[in-house]
Amino acid sequence: MKKYSGCGNTFMICRYQKEYDNKDFAKKISLDTDGFLMVKENPLTMIIYNQDGSIAKMCGNGIRCFIKYCYDEKIITSLENTVQTLSGNIYTKIINLNPFLVYVRMNEPVYTYIDNRQHLNESLHLNHHFYQISLINTGVWHGVIIPHNFQEALSDAKDIRNLPNYVDYLNIDLVQIKDNKIYLKTYERGVGFTKACGTGASATFHILKKLQLIDTNKILINVDGGQIEAGIDENGSYILGEATYLE
């Protein structure tokens, strides 16, 4: 069992063992991290549990840590690899070894929510505060909010996450744009606030693009654990960021 970090998002990782594939073990082993990953081979598959023992479909930071673990353990030797996840097959490419940078081809964004309609800048009133929320799926569902009062939004994030309409599906991304810099804080399903979120960074990029708040094809997003590049290129949606072995 080894510990890795993707921009401060930490994971315990090991090769697949059937006896570990359950929520109770996942909760125990990931108590002080953001999740627990297992590596299946032939085909290369990522099993990911959230800190609370729930199964996650995809994790942008987790898959970069997954790739570094596989490279360190010589499970993979190629720089380009496709990983099976519950969100589909994800293409990855190791861009640099030191620092270890991984390019991740993300799912193309989906804006039509489970009620078969789009939610863009939809009004939300909670705890006497007013927000506008935009929903998007970049492998998992996210609700992106650009609040007027960031501190109020931080205090409300858990309550927004637990609203009946969202409780089983949504992560909350709070976005602050200041001095031409973008800062992201994500409240994740099954985890709480995290130092980084790869699918959240992708969601943030696409919502800012959709709302015409940016006019570029890539942005640097500052998170508590570093920076994630998110954008679109000739092949589609992607993120780029570091992965680090901790212990």
DRENGUVEX-154544 format. One record per residue (C-alpha): residue number from 1; residue in one letter; x, y, z. Coordinates in pm, 1 decimal, padded with zeros to 6 digits. Layout:
<sites>
    nr   rest          u          v          w
   NUM      a          X          Y          Z
...
</sites>
This chain:
<sites>
    nr   rest          u          v          w
     1      m    00000.0    00000.0    00000.0
     2      k    00148.8    00334.1   -00105.5
     3      k    00042.0    00696.0   -00075.2
     4      y    00036.2    00942.8   -00363.3
     5      s   -00068.8    01304.4   -00413.5
     6      g   -00221.7    01481.3   -00710.8
     7      c   -00197.8    01854.1   -00635.8
     8      g   -00260.5    01781.5   -00267.1
     9      n   -00540.2    01531.3   -00331.7
    10      t   -00403.3    01219.4   -00157.1
    11      f   -00478.7    00852.1   -00221.6
    12      m   -00378.1    00513.7   -00088.3
    13      i   -00300.4    00283.4   -00383.3
    14      c   -00231.8   -00087.8   -00424.6
    15      r   -00271.6   -00367.4   -00676.1
    16      y   -00619.5   -00516.5   -00684.4
    17      q   -00704.1   -00758.5   -00406.1
    18      k   -01055.6   -00893.8   -00382.3
    19      e   -01065.9   -00879.1   -00003.0
    20      y   -01000.6   -00502.1   -00017.2
    21      d   -01283.4   -00435.2   -00261.0
    22      n   -01541.9   -00320.1   -00008.8
    23      k   -01651.1    00004.1    00152.7
    24      d   -01545.5   -00089.9    00507.6
    25      f   -01182.8   -00149.4    00411.1
    26      a   -01186.7    00161.6    00191.1
    27      k   -01311.1    00377.1    00479.9
    28      k   -01044.5    00238.0    00710.8
    29      i   -00748.9    00270.1    00473.8
    30      s   -00838.8    00616.1    00341.5
    31      l   -00920.6    00772.3    00678.6
    32      d   -00652.0    01042.2    00643.0
    33      t   -00662.8    01070.0    00262.7
    34      d   -00913.5    01158.0   -00008.1
    35      g   -00964.3    00804.6   -00132.2
    36      f   -00846.4    00452.7   -00201.4
    37      l   -00740.0    00324.8   -00545.4
    38      m   -00675.0   -00025.8   -00670.5
    39      v   -00506.2   -00127.7   -00994.0
    40      k   -00650.9   -00404.6   -01207.4
    41      e   -00445.9   -00530.2   -01502.3
    42      n   -00535.6   -00672.2   -01843.0
    43      p   -00710.6   -00443.6   -01912.6
    44      l   -00572.8   -00159.3   -01701.7
    45      t   -00858.1   -00057.6   -01471.4
    46      m   -00891.7    00195.4   -01188.4
    47      i   -01111.0    00103.8   -00891.4
    48      i   -01170.3    00409.9   -00676.1
    49      y   -01341.2    00452.4   -00341.2
    50      n   -01417.8    00784.8   -00175.4
    51      q   -01316.1    00848.7    00183.7
    52      d   -01665.5    00754.7    00307.2
    53      g   -01651.1    00415.0    00133.6
    54      s   -01869.3    00508.6   -00161.2
    55      i   -01752.1    00417.6   -00511.0
    56      a   -01647.5    00701.5   -00742.8
    57      k   -01685.8    00678.5   -01119.4
    58      m   -01384.4    00890.7   -01203.3
    59      c   -01129.7    01123.0   -01042.1
    60      g   -00899.6    01349.9   -01242.3
    61      n   -00636.8    01376.8   -00969.3
    62      g   -00675.2    01012.1   -00874.8
    63      i   -00608.6    00887.2   -01226.0
    64      r   -00281.6    01083.9   -01242.1
    65      c   -00172.5    00921.7   -00914.6
    66      f   -00288.5    00587.0   -01054.0
    67      i   -00064.4    00633.8   -01359.0
    68      k    00238.1    00730.2   -01148.7
    69      y    00188.6    00428.1   -00922.0
    70      c    00162.6    00201.3   -01225.8
    71      y    00477.8    00355.1   -01376.3
    72      d    00669.9    00331.0   -01047.5
    73      e    00563.3   -00031.2   -01001.5
    74      k    00644.8   -00113.3   -01367.7
    75      i    00286.7   -00219.7   -01431.4
    76      i    00310.9    00009.2   -01735.3
    77      t    00617.2    00101.8   -01941.7
    78      s    00453.5    00308.8   -02215.4
    79      l    00401.9    00683.2   -02173.7
    80      e    00054.6    00652.5   -02327.1
    81      n   -00208.6    00439.9   -02156.9
    82      t   -00584.3    00393.5   -02158.5
    83      v   -00750.2    00330.6   -01822.7
    84      q   -01091.1    00174.9   -01775.4
    85      t   -01313.0    00360.2   -01526.4
    86      l   -01682.2    00360.7   -01444.3
    87      s   -01700.4    00674.4   -01660.0
    88      g   -01554.1    00492.3   -01959.0
    89      n   -01207.4    00450.7   -02106.7
    90      i   -00975.9    00741.0   -02023.5
    91      y   -00666.8    00814.5   -02233.7
    92      t   -00358.7    00934.6   -02043.9
    93      k   -00010.5    01044.4   -02142.0
    94      i    00294.1    01099.5   -01923.8
    95      i    00431.7    01436.9   -02037.2
    96      n    00727.8    01468.5   -01801.9
    97      l    00898.1    01247.1   -01543.1
    98      n    01041.4    01510.4   -01308.1
    99      p    00810.6    01664.9   -01210.6
   100      f    00577.3    01380.9   -01304.3
   101      l    00312.3    01541.3   -01526.7
   102      v    00016.3    01351.3   -01665.9
   103      y   -00214.6    01462.4   -01945.3
   104      v   -00565.1    01318.3   -01901.4
   105      r   -00824.7    01309.6   -02178.4
   106      m   -01145.1    01396.1   -01995.8
   107      n   -01500.7    01299.8   -02079.0
   108      e   -01667.5    01551.1   -02305.3
   109      p   -01897.7    01771.0   -02097.1
   110      v   -02264.1    01684.2   -02054.1
   111      y   -02499.3    01965.2   -01954.2
   112      t   -02832.7    01781.9   -01950.6
   113      y   -02893.7    01677.2   -01592.5
   114      i   -03091.4    01376.0   -01469.7
   115      d   -03416.7    01572.9   -01503.6
   116      n   -03346.6    01602.0   -01879.9
   117      r   -03279.8    01973.1   -01885.4
   118      q   -02982.6    02206.2   -01861.0
   119      h   -02913.2    02405.8   -01546.1
   120      l   -02700.3    02709.9   -01635.0
   121      n   -02679.1    03004.9   -01393.5
   122      e   -02986.8    02871.8   -01217.3
   123      s   -03096.2    03067.7   -00911.5
   124      l   -03041.2    02904.4   -00574.2
   125      h   -03149.1    03047.9   -00238.1
   126      l   -03004.3    02890.3    00073.7
   127      n   -02944.9    03010.5    00431.4
   128      h   -03061.2    03359.4    00328.9
   129      h   -02791.9    03370.3    00059.3
   130      f   -02834.6    03387.9   -00318.0
   131      y   -02627.1    03189.1   -00568.4
   132      q   -02631.1    03092.7   -00933.1
   133      i   -02537.8    02731.7   -01004.9
   134      s   -02449.7    02559.0   -01331.6
   135      l   -02453.8    02179.2   -01358.1
   136      i   -02213.2    01978.4   -01572.8
   137      n   -02081.8    01622.6   -01594.6
   138      t   -01710.0    01583.9   -01670.9
   139      g   -01692.8    01222.5   -01558.5
   140      v   -01894.4    01293.9   -01245.0
   141      w   -02156.0    01562.3   -01182.6
   142      h   -02048.5    01907.6   -01064.7
   143      g   -02234.5    02220.7   -00964.8
   144      v   -02023.4    02527.5   -01046.3
   145      i   -02088.5    02846.7   -00849.8
   146      i   -01912.1    03182.5   -00888.2
   147      p   -02023.6    03346.0   -00561.9
   148      h   -02023.7    03717.4   -00479.9
   149      n   -01917.6    03634.3   -00125.4
   150      f   -01668.4    03347.9   -00130.5
   151      q   -01656.9    03300.8    00247.5
   152      e   -02035.8    03269.7    00267.9
   153      a   -02024.3    03013.0   -00010.1
   154      l   -01762.3    02808.9    00176.2
   155      s   -01990.3    02791.8    00478.2
   156      d   -02289.5    02693.3    00260.8
   157      a   -02114.1    02436.0    00039.1
   158      k   -02207.2    02132.6    00247.8
   159      d   -02572.9    02240.2    00266.1
   160      i   -02583.1    02295.3   -00111.1
   161      r   -02425.1    01955.5   -00166.0
   162      n   -02688.6    01792.4    00055.3
   163      l   -02993.7    01950.3   -00105.1
   164      p   -03244.9    01675.4   -00197.2
   165      n   -03211.6    01745.4   -00569.3
   166      y   -02836.4    01688.8   -00559.2
   167      v   -02759.3    01455.4   -00270.7
   168      d   -02670.4    01141.5   -00468.5
   169      y   -02489.7    01301.2   -00756.9
   170      l   -02327.4    01639.8   -00716.5
   171      n   -01989.5    01786.3   -00622.7
   172      i   -01983.8    02161.0   -00555.4
   173      d   -01719.2    02383.3   -00719.0
   174      l   -01673.8    02732.0   -00576.9
   175      v   -01486.8    02956.6   -00820.7
   176      q   -01318.2    03285.3   -00739.0
   177      i   -01189.2    03508.3   -01020.3
   178      k   -00957.4    03779.5   -00894.0
   179      d   -00670.8    03972.8   -01057.4
   180      n   -00706.0    03755.2   -01370.5
   181      k   -00643.8    03443.2   -01162.7
   182      i   -00886.8    03159.1   -01107.4
   183      y   -00910.4    02980.6   -00772.4
   184      l   -01118.7    02666.6   -00720.0
   185      k   -01239.2    02503.4   -00399.9
   186      t   -01438.2    02180.6   -00436.1
   187      y   -01670.3    02012.5   -00189.2
   188      e   -01674.8    01649.7   -00306.7
   189      r   -01935.7    01383.8   -00257.2
   190      g   -01812.7    01137.3    00000.7
   191      v   -01507.3    01344.8    00096.3
   192      g   -01585.8    01708.0    00181.3
   193      f   -01350.8    01993.5    00092.5
   194      t   -01042.8    01876.7   -00097.1
   195      k   -00714.9    02044.9   -00188.8
   196      a   -00777.1    01978.0   -00557.7
   197      c   -01028.3    01819.3   -00793.9
   198      g   -00943.5    01726.9   -01152.3
   199      t   -01298.4    01673.1   -01278.0
   200      g   -01388.6    01995.8   -01095.3
   201      a   -01113.0    02184.5   -01277.6
   202      s   -01247.2    02054.3   -01608.2
   203      a   -01602.1    02146.4   -01505.7
   204      t   -01488.4    02496.7   -01410.2
   205      f   -01318.0    02551.6   -01745.3
   206      h   -01621.6    02438.1   -01945.7
   207      i   -01873.9    02641.6   -01744.7
   208      l   -01660.8    02957.3   -01769.2
   209      k   -01638.3    02892.9   -02144.1
   210      k   -02010.9    02820.3   -02172.9
   211      l   -02100.6    03141.2   -01987.2
   212      q   -01852.8    03336.7   -02205.7
   213      l   -01646.2    03444.4   -01905.7
   214      i   -01326.8    03327.9   -02077.5
   215      d   -01230.2    03324.0   -02445.9
   216      t   -00922.1    03099.7   -02435.1
   217      n   -00893.3    02724.9   -02493.1
   218      k   -00697.2    02656.7   -02174.3
   219      i   -00664.8    02807.4   -01829.6
   220      l   -00453.5    02754.5   -01519.6
   221      i   -00668.8    02686.0   -01216.0
   222      n   -00521.0    02747.0   -00873.4
   223      v   -00616.4    02496.5   -00604.3
   224      d   -00493.6    02454.8   -00249.2
   225      g   -00248.6    02186.8   -00360.2
   226      g   -00102.3    02364.9   -00664.4
   227      q   -00220.8    02426.3   -01020.5
   228      i   -00417.7    02227.1   -01276.5
   229      e   -00430.9    02317.7   -01643.6
   230      a   -00774.4    02256.1   -01794.9
   231      g   -00882.3    02311.6   -02151.4
   232      i   -00967.0    02175.7   -02493.4
   233      d   -00729.8    02086.4   -02775.7
   234      e   -00763.7    01922.9   -03116.7
   235      n   -00871.5    01597.4   -02951.0
   236      g   -01118.7    01737.1   -02699.1
   237      s   -01132.7    01810.2   -02327.4
   238      y   -00825.6    01755.0   -02106.7
   239      i   -00652.4    01834.0   -01779.0
   240      l   -00278.5    01840.4   -01705.5
   241      g   -00118.9    01823.2   -01362.9
   242      e    00135.5    01667.4   -01129.5
   243      a    00137.5    01339.5   -00939.8
   244      t    00378.0    01271.9   -00653.2
   245      y    00478.9    00968.1   -00448.3
   246      l    00456.1    01046.6   -00076.3
   247      e    00532.5    00727.0    00114.8
</sites>
